[in-house]
Amino acid sequence: MLYPLIFEPVLKERIWGGTTLHAKYGRELPSDKVGESWDVACHKNGMSKISNGELKGKTLKEVIDEYGKDLLGKDLQDKHIKKFPLLIKILDATDVLSVQVHPDDEYAKVHENGELGKTEMWYIIDAKPGAKLVYGVKEDTTKEQFEKAIKAGKLEEYLNTIDVAPGDVVYIPAGMVHAIGAGILICEVQQNSDTTYRVYDWNRVDDTGKARELHIKQALDVIDFEGKHSTEKVMGLSRQKGESQVTYYVANKYFAMEKLDVIHELEQQVNGERFFILTVVEGEGKIVYFGGTQEFKAGQSIMIPACMKDYTIEGNCTIIKSYIPDIENDIVKPLIQIGFDRKDLSKRIAGL
């Protein structure tokens, strides 16, 4: 019988990384420049292994191949079994990241050997006072102005920035220029893609004095210069469930993201249609399910198989819950039934 699966993180060194993952979550790090922890990954550039129970030591790909829709859900398409749809990371930006952008599925399919595009969202776990993100380009910026500024090494004047604090949520659809500022710890939910076009790297060089590669042509092809996407933080829409609270932040065709603020206990439903990933950003507790109990602590990600029955989260914790939604039935109808209207949803939940 399948059970809640916990994963070993895949740690990646980055020029902008640090040691926050050790300080915050007790991770054993290979260096003082760890920037990314791929917490749930099934990609050629990073593969999660199960760290608990009978399946311990098996890769996520092996478990998907063995259990198929029992693990992932009867409503998911065959393409999701062939390529797992999500990638969950925790990012430690001790220094500022490069300014970058991601392609959509259509562009990536043609130019990146069939790779998926990359729409993502960020939940700010922690941020130093005054921390900022680059979030889109300034209004009325043209492609020509942007390209000229890149070549001159003076892109800053065309970049929109926002202040962030712990608990903020930012939605980054494909085409949105972005960069994480220094002193920020982030939980990232994204499409299962490792395609990034680096636009500008603050004229920075590595330890050997060499500048990192830029992808200017590809970036200019995909950047949203028309202002199609909001550059406001996601407000979210909350509902009480006993003492606990569920806040809906993102719902698009690629993924949904909810924040679960668990006080004592929170019941959760599973009906065989889809899997869920729970990333514990604060606190600790246990999952009580038919067949057993699984304890968890801050910094762990847990996969709830689609074939598992309903379960209860017990403890005091904050969890980022991600999954592939049926938007109308999982998000829209339940919230309308408790009194919200569609204007509330489209204004407060990104991606709708």
LOLUM-356381 format. One record per residue (C-alpha): residue number from 1; residue in one letter; x, y, z. Coordinates in nm, 4 decimals. Layout:
N
atom i=NUM, aa=a, east=X, north=Y, up=Z
...
REM end
This chain:
352
atom i=1, aa=m, east=0.0000, north=0.0000, up=0.0000
atom i=2, aa=l, east=0.1257, north=0.3468, up=-0.0843
atom i=3, aa=y, east=0.1798, north=0.5908, up=0.2013
atom i=4, aa=p, east=0.2987, north=0.9525, up=0.2500
atom i=5, aa=l, east=0.6377, north=0.9723, up=0.0790
atom i=6, aa=i, east=0.9180, north=1.1926, up=0.2124
atom i=7, aa=f, east=1.2150, north=1.2826, up=-0.0081
atom i=8, aa=e, east=1.5864, north=1.3436, up=0.0266
atom i=9, aa=p, east=1.6632, north=1.6923, up=-0.1096
atom i=10, aa=v, east=1.8922, north=1.7336, up=-0.4106
atom i=11, aa=l, east=2.1294, north=2.0174, up=-0.3184
atom i=12, aa=k, east=2.2840, north=2.2449, up=-0.5800
atom i=13, aa=e, east=2.5637, north=2.4962, up=-0.5394
atom i=14, aa=r, east=2.5116, north=2.8422, up=-0.6884
atom i=15, aa=i, east=2.7250, north=3.1568, up=-0.7008
atom i=16, aa=w, east=2.4493, north=3.3362, up=-0.5065
atom i=17, aa=g, east=2.3867, north=3.0608, up=-0.2500
atom i=18, aa=g, east=2.4744, north=3.0343, up=0.1180
atom i=19, aa=t, east=2.4147, north=2.8294, up=0.4337
atom i=20, aa=t, east=2.0604, north=2.9321, up=0.5301
atom i=21, aa=l, east=1.9284, north=2.5824, up=0.4570
atom i=22, aa=h, east=2.1492, north=2.4543, up=0.7385
atom i=23, aa=a, east=2.0595, north=2.7352, up=0.9783
atom i=24, aa=k, east=1.6855, north=2.7138, up=0.9085
atom i=25, aa=y, east=1.6262, north=2.3436, up=0.8499
atom i=26, aa=g, east=1.9399, north=2.1667, up=0.9704
atom i=27, aa=r, east=2.0392, north=2.0467, up=0.6235
atom i=28, aa=e, east=2.3886, north=1.9036, up=0.5904
atom i=29, aa=l, east=2.5410, north=2.1099, up=0.3108
atom i=30, aa=p, east=2.8344, north=2.0261, up=0.0824
atom i=31, aa=s, east=2.9591, north=2.3869, up=0.0762
atom i=32, aa=d, east=2.8792, north=2.7412, up=0.1886
atom i=33, aa=k, east=2.7297, north=2.8239, up=-0.1535
atom i=34, aa=v, east=2.4195, north=2.6026, up=-0.1663
atom i=35, aa=g, east=2.1481, north=2.7999, up=-0.3430
atom i=36, aa=e, east=1.8908, north=2.5411, up=-0.4456
atom i=37, aa=s, east=1.7332, north=2.2437, up=-0.2757
atom i=38, aa=w, east=1.5248, north=2.0405, up=-0.5204
atom i=39, aa=d, east=1.2861, north=1.8920, up=-0.2663
atom i=40, aa=v, east=1.0563, north=1.7033, up=-0.5037
atom i=41, aa=a, east=1.2194, north=1.6448, up=-0.8408
atom i=42, aa=c, east=1.1881, north=1.4023, up=-1.1281
atom i=43, aa=h, east=1.4109, north=1.5593, up=-1.3909
atom i=44, aa=k, east=1.7286, north=1.4642, up=-1.5751
atom i=45, aa=n, east=1.9100, north=1.7401, up=-1.3830
atom i=46, aa=g, east=1.7898, north=1.6251, up=-1.0410
atom i=47, aa=m, east=1.6094, north=1.3155, up=-0.9113
atom i=48, aa=s, east=1.4499, north=1.2748, up=-0.5683
atom i=49, aa=k, east=1.4856, north=0.9573, up=-0.3664
atom i=50, aa=i, east=1.2366, north=0.8322, up=-0.1093
atom i=51, aa=s, east=1.3717, north=0.8595, up=0.2459
atom i=52, aa=n, east=1.1016, north=0.6740, up=0.4436
atom i=53, aa=g, east=0.9118, north=0.3466, up=0.4552
atom i=54, aa=e, east=0.9208, north=0.0403, up=0.2322
atom i=55, aa=l, east=1.0114, north=0.2408, up=-0.0788
atom i=56, aa=k, east=1.3142, north=0.4050, up=0.0850
atom i=57, aa=g, east=1.6012, north=0.4448, up=-0.1590
atom i=58, aa=k, east=1.3863, north=0.4279, up=-0.4724
atom i=59, aa=t, east=1.3752, north=0.7269, up=-0.7027
atom i=60, aa=l, east=1.0549, north=0.9153, up=-0.7702
atom i=61, aa=k, east=1.0787, north=0.8012, up=-1.1331
atom i=62, aa=e, east=1.0954, north=0.4355, up=-1.0249
atom i=63, aa=v, east=0.7904, north=0.4767, up=-0.8019
atom i=64, aa=i, east=0.5952, north=0.6517, up=-1.0814
atom i=65, aa=d, east=0.6861, north=0.3729, up=-1.3235
atom i=66, aa=e, east=0.5744, north=0.1093, up=-1.0722
atom i=67, aa=y, east=0.2508, north=0.2646, up=-0.9472
atom i=68, aa=g, east=0.1429, north=0.5012, up=-1.2259
atom i=69, aa=k, east=-0.2003, north=0.6506, up=-1.1649
atom i=70, aa=d, east=-0.2294, north=0.4912, up=-0.8213
atom i=71, aa=l, east=0.0379, north=0.7403, up=-0.7225
atom i=72, aa=l, east=-0.0394, north=1.0356, up=-0.9515
atom i=73, aa=g, east=-0.4159, north=1.0124, up=-0.9948
atom i=74, aa=k, east=-0.6741, north=0.8827, up=-1.2388
atom i=75, aa=d, east=-0.7547, north=1.2312, up=-1.3709
atom i=76, aa=l, east=-0.3994, north=1.3123, up=-1.4714
atom i=77, aa=q, east=-0.3090, north=1.2711, up=-1.8347
atom i=78, aa=d, east=-0.0632, north=1.0106, up=-1.9599
atom i=79, aa=k, east=0.1868, north=1.2897, up=-2.0307
atom i=80, aa=h, east=0.2132, north=1.3473, up=-1.6545
atom i=81, aa=i, east=0.3192, north=0.9863, up=-1.6018
atom i=82, aa=k, east=0.5765, north=1.0141, up=-1.8796
atom i=83, aa=k, east=0.7022, north=1.3423, up=-1.7341
atom i=84, aa=f, east=0.6187, north=1.4363, up=-1.3769
atom i=85, aa=p, east=0.4519, north=1.7798, up=-1.3933
atom i=86, aa=l, east=0.5936, north=1.9643, up=-1.0888
atom i=87, aa=l, east=0.9271, north=2.0659, up=-0.9413
atom i=88, aa=i, east=0.9385, north=2.1900, up=-0.5804
atom i=89, aa=k, east=1.2426, north=2.3830, up=-0.4592
atom i=90, aa=i, east=1.3666, north=2.5829, up=-0.1638
atom i=91, aa=l, east=1.5987, north=2.8657, up=-0.2710
atom i=92, aa=d, east=1.8546, north=3.0412, up=-0.0507
atom i=93, aa=a, east=1.9413, north=3.3751, up=-0.2096
atom i=94, aa=t, east=2.2233, north=3.4924, up=0.0144
atom i=95, aa=d, east=2.3294, north=3.7123, up=-0.2776
atom i=96, aa=v, east=2.1141, north=3.8498, up=-0.5601
atom i=97, aa=l, east=2.0260, north=3.6182, up=-0.8483
atom i=98, aa=s, east=2.0666, north=3.7096, up=-1.2125
atom i=99, aa=v, east=1.7794, north=3.8814, up=-1.3910
atom i=100, aa=q, east=1.6077, north=3.6051, up=-1.5855
atom i=101, aa=v, east=1.2988, north=3.4918, up=-1.7715
atom i=102, aa=h, east=1.1453, north=3.1589, up=-1.8691
atom i=103, aa=p, east=0.9752, north=3.0507, up=-2.1920
atom i=104, aa=d, east=0.6252, north=2.9117, up=-2.2261
atom i=105, aa=d, east=0.5535, north=2.5560, up=-2.3432
atom i=106, aa=e, east=0.5219, north=2.6493, up=-2.7091
atom i=107, aa=y, east=0.8586, north=2.8275, up=-2.7274
atom i=108, aa=a, east=1.0390, north=2.5654, up=-2.5187
atom i=109, aa=k, east=0.9062, north=2.2804, up=-2.7295
atom i=110, aa=v, east=1.0578, north=2.4330, up=-3.0426
atom i=111, aa=h, east=1.3803, north=2.5769, up=-2.9003
atom i=112, aa=e, east=1.4625, north=2.3509, up=-2.6021
atom i=113, aa=n, east=1.4280, north=1.9989, up=-2.7440
atom i=114, aa=g, east=1.0742, north=1.9465, up=-2.6199
atom i=115, aa=e, east=1.1387, north=2.0720, up=-2.2652
atom i=116, aa=l, east=0.8428, north=2.2192, up=-2.0803
atom i=117, aa=g, east=0.8033, north=2.5915, up=-2.0363
atom i=118, aa=k, east=0.8282, north=2.7340, up=-1.6880
atom i=119, aa=t, east=0.5553, north=2.9094, up=-1.4959
atom i=120, aa=e, east=0.6283, north=2.9309, up=-1.1240
atom i=121, aa=m, east=0.5342, north=3.0936, up=-0.7952
atom i=122, aa=w, east=0.7323, north=3.1981, up=-0.4896
atom i=123, aa=y, east=0.6321, north=3.1833, up=-0.1250
atom i=124, aa=i, east=0.8644, north=3.4009, up=0.0851
atom i=125, aa=i, east=0.9691, north=3.1903, up=0.3839
atom i=126, aa=d, east=1.2078, north=3.4487, up=0.5231
atom i=127, aa=a, east=1.3477, north=3.7852, up=0.4142
atom i=128, aa=k, east=1.5835, north=4.0344, up=0.5698
atom i=129, aa=p, east=1.4458, north=4.3859, up=0.6283
atom i=130, aa=g, east=1.4463, north=4.5822, up=0.3039
atom i=131, aa=a, east=1.4642, north=4.2707, up=0.0841
atom i=132, aa=k, east=1.3487, north=4.3183, up=-0.2739
atom i=133, aa=l, east=1.2614, north=4.1244, up=-0.5875
atom i=134, aa=v, east=1.2890, north=4.2247, up=-0.9503
atom i=135, aa=y, east=0.9378, north=4.1682, up=-1.0779
atom i=136, aa=g, east=0.8664, north=4.2596, up=-1.4393
atom i=137, aa=v, east=0.9830, north=4.5496, up=-1.6527
atom i=138, aa=k, east=0.8792, north=4.9098, up=-1.5968
atom i=139, aa=e, east=0.5751, north=5.0360, up=-1.7825
atom i=140, aa=d, east=0.6355, north=5.1511, up=-2.1419
atom i=141, aa=t, east=0.9756, north=4.9818, up=-2.1642
atom i=142, aa=t, east=1.0412, north=4.8758, up=-2.5234
atom i=143, aa=k, east=1.2303, north=4.5724, up=-2.6460
atom i=144, aa=e, east=1.4819, north=4.8039, up=-2.8140
atom i=145, aa=q, east=1.5466, north=5.0038, up=-2.4948
atom i=146, aa=f, east=1.5853, north=4.6839, up=-2.2966
atom i=147, aa=e, east=1.8349, north=4.5302, up=-2.5384
atom i=148, aa=k, east=2.0412, north=4.8496, up=-2.5526
atom i=149, aa=a, east=2.0543, north=4.8670, up=-2.1711
atom i=150, aa=i, east=2.1716, north=4.5053, up=-2.1456
atom i=151, aa=k, east=2.4602, north=4.5741, up=-2.3824
atom i=152, aa=a, east=2.5503, north=4.8921, up=-2.1915
atom i=153, aa=g, east=2.5458, north=4.7095, up=-1.8565
atom i=154, aa=k, east=2.2807, north=4.9495, up=-1.7246
atom i=155, aa=l, east=1.9586, north=4.7496, up=-1.7136
atom i=156, aa=e, east=1.8558, north=4.8554, up=-1.3623
atom i=157, aa=e, east=1.6577, north=5.1610, up=-1.4755
atom i=158, aa=y, east=1.4141, north=4.9400, up=-1.6699
atom i=159, aa=l, east=1.3475, north=4.6829, up=-1.3959
atom i=160, aa=n, east=1.0432, north=4.6949, up=-1.1697
atom i=161, aa=t, east=1.1217, north=4.6088, up=-0.8064
atom i=162, aa=i, east=0.9004, north=4.5262, up=-0.5086
atom i=163, aa=d, east=0.9631, north=4.4919, up=-0.1360
atom i=164, aa=v, east=0.8924, north=4.1515, up=0.0158
atom i=165, aa=a, east=0.8475, north=4.0110, up=0.3653
atom i=166, aa=p, east=0.7873, north=3.6635, up=0.5111
atom i=167, aa=g, east=0.4497, north=3.5264, up=0.3994
atom i=168, aa=d, east=0.4347, north=3.7152, up=0.0689
atom i=169, aa=v, east=0.3440, north=3.5278, up=-0.2500
atom i=170, aa=v, east=0.4608, north=3.6217, up=-0.5982
atom i=171, aa=y, east=0.3324, north=3.4663, up=-0.9219
atom i=172, aa=i, east=0.5729, north=3.4398, up=-1.2150
atom i=173, aa=p, east=0.4167, north=3.3255, up=-1.5404
atom i=174, aa=a, east=0.6377, north=3.2473, up=-1.8395
atom i=175, aa=g, east=0.7611, north=3.5723, up=-1.9931
atom i=176, aa=m, east=0.7831, north=3.7627, up=-1.6625
atom i=177, aa=v, east=1.1293, north=3.9112, up=-1.5978
atom i=178, aa=h, east=1.2361, north=3.8416, up=-1.2397
atom i=179, aa=a, east=1.5234, north=3.8116, up=-0.9935
atom i=180, aa=i, east=1.5434, north=3.7205, up=-0.6259
atom i=181, aa=g, east=1.7215, north=3.9822, up=-0.4165
atom i=182, aa=a, east=1.9789, north=3.9108, up=-0.1477
atom i=183, aa=g, east=1.8690, north=3.7825, up=0.1930
atom i=184, aa=i, east=1.5573, north=3.5904, up=0.0864
atom i=185, aa=l, east=1.4556, north=3.2262, up=0.1461
atom i=186, aa=i, east=1.1865, north=3.1018, up=-0.0916
atom i=187, aa=c, east=0.9674, north=2.7980, up=-0.1509
atom i=188, aa=e, east=0.9173, north=2.7666, up=-0.5247
atom i=189, aa=v, east=0.6467, north=2.5659, up=-0.7006
atom i=190, aa=q, east=0.6983, north=2.5379, up=-1.0757
atom i=191, aa=q, east=0.6499, north=2.3378, up=-1.3901
atom i=192, aa=n, east=0.8998, north=2.0552, up=-1.4198
atom i=193, aa=s, east=1.1521, north=2.2483, up=-1.6273
atom i=194, aa=d, east=1.5106, north=2.3638, up=-1.5852
atom i=195, aa=t, east=1.5051, north=2.6172, up=-1.8701
atom i=196, aa=t, east=1.6192, north=2.9644, up=-1.7667
atom i=197, aa=y, east=1.7249, north=3.2523, up=-1.9887
atom i=198, aa=r, east=1.9718, north=3.4721, up=-1.8046
atom i=199, aa=v, east=1.9224, north=3.8320, up=-1.9172
atom i=200, aa=y, east=2.1563, north=4.0304, up=-1.6924
atom i=201, aa=d, east=2.3957, north=3.9354, up=-1.4134
atom i=202, aa=w, east=2.4739, north=4.2735, up=-1.2571
atom i=203, aa=n, east=2.8140, north=4.2729, up=-1.4359
atom i=204, aa=r, east=2.9180, north=3.9985, up=-1.1927
atom i=205, aa=v, east=3.2021, north=3.7483, up=-1.2460
atom i=206, aa=d, east=3.2733, north=3.4123, up=-1.0821
atom i=207, aa=d, east=3.5786, north=3.3089, up=-0.8772
atom i=208, aa=t, east=3.7853, north=3.2730, up=-1.1947
atom i=209, aa=g, east=3.6967, north=3.6223, up=-1.3156
atom i=210, aa=k, east=3.4643, north=3.4936, up=-1.5849
atom i=211, aa=a, east=3.1153, north=3.6313, up=-1.6472
atom i=212, aa=r, east=2.8329, north=3.3788, up=-1.6633
atom i=213, aa=e, east=2.6635, north=3.3064, up=-1.9943
atom i=214, aa=l, east=2.3703, north=3.5250, up=-2.0939
atom i=215, aa=h, east=2.0824, north=3.4185, up=-2.3208
atom i=216, aa=i, east=1.9863, north=3.7558, up=-2.4623
atom i=217, aa=k, east=1.8286, north=3.6495, up=-2.7921
atom i=218, aa=q, east=1.6051, north=3.3875, up=-2.6327
atom i=219, aa=a, east=1.5122, north=3.6213, up=-2.3488
atom i=220, aa=l, east=1.4113, north=3.9021, up=-2.5840
atom i=221, aa=d, east=1.1974, north=3.6533, up=-2.7761
atom i=222, aa=v, east=0.9892, north=3.5632, up=-2.4708
atom i=223, aa=i, east=0.9831, north=3.8671, up=-2.2382
atom i=224, aa=d, east=0.6435, north=4.0257, up=-2.1768
atom i=225, aa=f, east=0.6897, north=4.3895, up=-2.2806
atom i=226, aa=e, east=0.3147, north=4.4438, up=-2.3125
atom i=227, aa=g, east=0.2330, north=4.4322, up=-1.9416
atom i=228, aa=k, east=0.0022, north=4.1305, up=-1.9754
atom i=229, aa=h, east=0.0877, north=4.0071, up=-1.6265
atom i=230, aa=s, east=0.0312, north=4.1777, up=-1.2935
atom i=231, aa=t, east=0.3351, north=4.3012, up=-1.1023
atom i=232, aa=e, east=0.1457, north=4.3047, up=-0.7712
atom i=233, aa=k, east=0.1954, north=4.0443, up=-0.4990
atom i=234, aa=v, east=-0.0799, north=3.7818, up=-0.4812
atom i=235, aa=m, east=-0.3416, north=3.8705, up=-0.2189
atom i=236, aa=g, east=-0.4859, north=3.5212, up=-0.1776
atom i=237, aa=l, east=-0.8280, north=3.4204, up=-0.0533
atom i=238, aa=s, east=-0.8701, north=3.2528, up=0.2869
atom i=239, aa=r, east=-1.1255, north=3.0287, up=0.4507
atom i=240, aa=q, east=-1.1391, north=2.9000, up=0.8056
atom i=241, aa=k, east=-1.1540, north=2.5270, up=0.8764
atom i=242, aa=g, east=-1.1950, north=2.4995, up=1.2515
atom i=243, aa=e, east=-0.8998, north=2.6752, up=1.4118
atom i=244, aa=s, east=-0.6915, north=2.6257, up=1.0981
atom i=245, aa=q, east=-0.6901, north=2.8393, up=0.7848
atom i=246, aa=v, east=-0.6551, north=2.7548, up=0.4155
atom i=247, aa=t, east=-0.5462, north=3.0316, up=0.1762
atom i=248, aa=y, east=-0.5728, north=2.9867, up=-0.1999
atom i=249, aa=y, east=-0.3037, north=3.1744, up=-0.3923
atom i=250, aa=v, east=-0.2523, north=3.0227, up=-0.7386
atom i=251, aa=a, east=-0.4699, north=2.8162, up=-0.9718
atom i=252, aa=n, east=-0.3706, north=2.7640, up=-1.3336
atom i=253, aa=k, east=-0.3525, north=2.4708, up=-1.5741
atom i=254, aa=y, east=-0.0040, north=2.3815, up=-1.4503
atom i=255, aa=f, east=-0.0524, north=2.3802, up=-1.0729
atom i=256, aa=a, east=-0.2482, north=2.5117, up=-0.7772
atom i=257, aa=m, east=-0.0930, north=2.6362, up=-0.4549
atom i=258, aa=e, east=-0.2573, north=2.6720, up=-0.1163
atom i=259, aa=k, east=-0.1090, north=2.7676, up=0.2181
atom i=260, aa=l, east=-0.2268, north=2.5601, up=0.5130
atom i=261, aa=d, east=-0.1923, north=2.7277, up=0.8534
atom i=262, aa=v, east=-0.2564, north=2.4297, up=1.0779
atom i=263, aa=i, east=-0.3608, north=2.4855, up=1.4383
atom i=264, aa=h, east=-0.3975, north=2.1513, up=1.6164
atom i=265, aa=e, east=-0.5509, north=1.9658, up=1.3202
atom i=266, aa=l, east=-0.6763, north=1.9999, up=0.9649
atom i=267, aa=e, east=-0.8640, north=1.7334, up=0.7705
atom i=268, aa=q, east=-0.7724, north=1.6812, up=0.4040
atom i=269, aa=q, east=-0.9553, north=1.4950, up=0.1280
atom i=270, aa=v, east=-0.8113, north=1.2494, up=-0.1263
atom i=271, aa=n, east=-1.0367, north=1.0866, up=-0.3859
atom i=272, aa=g, east=-0.7996, north=0.9134, up=-0.6234
atom i=273, aa=e, east=-0.8054, north=1.1914, up=-0.8824
atom i=274, aa=r, east=-0.4673, north=1.3564, up=-0.8085
atom i=275, aa=f, east=-0.1587, north=1.3560, up=-0.5866
atom i=276, aa=f, east=-0.0654, north=1.6373, up=-0.3483
atom i=277, aa=i, east=0.2693, north=1.7704, up=-0.2297
atom i=278, aa=l, east=0.2982, north=1.9219, up=0.1169
atom i=279, aa=t, east=0.6074, north=2.1351, up=0.1805
atom i=280, aa=v, east=0.6470, north=2.2177, up=0.5486
atom i=281, aa=v, east=0.7972, north=2.5652, up=0.5789
atom i=282, aa=e, east=0.7397, north=2.6134, up=0.9535
atom i=283, aa=g, east=0.6572, north=2.3914, up=1.2493
atom i=284, aa=e, east=0.6115, north=2.0179, up=1.2814
atom i=285, aa=g, east=0.3425, north=1.7554, up=1.3169
atom i=286, aa=k, east=0.2164, north=1.4276, up=1.1790
atom i=287, aa=i, east=-0.0091, north=1.2906, up=0.9086
atom i=288, aa=v, east=-0.2684, north=1.0476, up=1.0389
atom i=289, aa=y, east=-0.4052, north=0.8258, up=0.7625
atom i=290, aa=f, east=-0.5718, north=0.4919, up=0.7102
atom i=291, aa=g, east=-0.2848, north=0.2557, up=0.7723
atom i=292, aa=g, east=-0.0577, north=0.4593, up=0.9924
atom i=293, aa=t, east=0.1035, north=0.7833, up=1.1010
atom i=294, aa=q, east=0.3868, north=0.9796, up=0.9412
atom i=295, aa=e, east=0.5692, north=1.2426, up=1.1420
atom i=296, aa=f, east=0.7203, north=1.5457, up=0.9696
atom i=297, aa=k, east=0.9275, north=1.8534, up=1.0509
atom i=298, aa=a, east=1.0013, north=2.1921, up=0.8961
atom i=299, aa=g, east=1.1920, north=2.1709, up=0.5696
atom i=300, aa=q, east=1.0454, north=1.8399, up=0.4544
atom i=301, aa=s, east=0.8253, north=1.7773, up=0.1521
atom i=302, aa=i, east=0.5697, north=1.4961, up=0.1579
atom i=303, aa=m, east=0.3903, north=1.3457, up=-0.1402
atom i=304, aa=i, east=0.0353, north=1.2263, up=-0.0743
atom i=305, aa=p, east=-0.0470, north=0.9492, up=-0.3247
atom i=306, aa=a, east=-0.3746, north=0.9793, up=-0.5113
atom i=307, aa=c, east=-0.4900, north=0.6370, up=-0.3927
atom i=308, aa=m, east=-0.4530, north=0.7277, up=-0.0251
atom i=309, aa=k, east=-0.7744, north=0.7869, up=0.1618
atom i=310, aa=d, east=-0.8591, north=1.1071, up=0.3489
atom i=311, aa=y, east=-0.6079, north=1.2069, up=0.6153
atom i=312, aa=t, east=-0.5600, north=1.4556, up=0.8970
atom i=313, aa=i, east=-0.2653, north=1.6857, up=0.9572
atom i=314, aa=e, east=-0.2026, north=1.7183, up=1.3310
atom i=315, aa=g, east=0.0314, north=1.9766, up=1.4815
atom i=316, aa=n, east=0.1075, north=2.3464, up=1.4543
atom i=317, aa=c, east=0.2698, north=2.4258, up=1.1236
atom i=318, aa=t, east=0.2631, north=2.6164, up=0.7951
atom i=319, aa=i, east=0.2477, north=2.4050, up=0.4807
atom i=320, aa=i, east=0.2613, north=2.4898, up=0.1107
atom i=321, aa=k, east=0.0265, north=2.2508, up=-0.0684
atom i=322, aa=s, east=0.0673, north=2.2032, up=-0.4435
atom i=323, aa=y, east=-0.1144, north=1.9881, up=-0.6966
atom i=324, aa=i, east=-0.2537, north=1.9745, up=-1.0518
atom i=325, aa=p, east=-0.6059, north=2.1134, up=-1.0203
atom i=326, aa=d, east=-0.9416, north=2.0760, up=-1.1789
atom i=327, aa=i, east=-0.9839, north=2.4525, up=-1.1461
atom i=328, aa=e, east=-1.3611, north=2.4662, up=-1.1617
atom i=329, aa=n, east=-1.4296, north=2.1780, up=-0.9230
atom i=330, aa=d, east=-1.1321, north=2.2153, up=-0.6869
atom i=331, aa=i, east=-1.1179, north=2.5937, up=-0.6579
atom i=332, aa=v, east=-1.4025, north=2.7901, up=-0.8107
atom i=333, aa=k, east=-1.7156, north=2.5966, up=-0.7092
atom i=334, aa=p, east=-1.6157, north=2.5305, up=-0.3448
atom i=335, aa=l, east=-1.5320, north=2.8969, up=-0.2865
atom i=336, aa=i, east=-1.8472, north=3.0237, up=-0.4553
atom i=337, aa=q, east=-2.0506, north=2.7839, up=-0.2414
atom i=338, aa=i, east=-1.9226, north=2.9500, up=0.0772
atom i=339, aa=g, east=-2.0039, north=3.3011, up=-0.0401
atom i=340, aa=f, east=-1.7241, north=3.4339, up=-0.2602
atom i=341, aa=d, east=-1.7997, north=3.5497, up=-0.6136
atom i=342, aa=r, east=-1.5932, north=3.5093, up=-0.9283
atom i=343, aa=k, east=-1.4646, north=3.8668, up=-0.9063
atom i=344, aa=d, east=-1.3175, north=3.7872, up=-0.5633
atom i=345, aa=l, east=-1.1469, north=3.4801, up=-0.7066
atom i=346, aa=s, east=-1.0014, north=3.6425, up=-1.0175
atom i=347, aa=k, east=-0.8786, north=3.9428, up=-0.8180
atom i=348, aa=r, east=-0.7180, north=3.7503, up=-0.5334
atom i=349, aa=i, east=-0.6045, north=3.4173, up=-0.6847
atom i=350, aa=a, east=-0.3318, north=3.4331, up=-0.9495
atom i=351, aa=g, east=-0.3708, north=3.2396, up=-1.2737
atom i=352, aa=l, east=-0.7503, north=3.2272, up=-1.2860
REM end
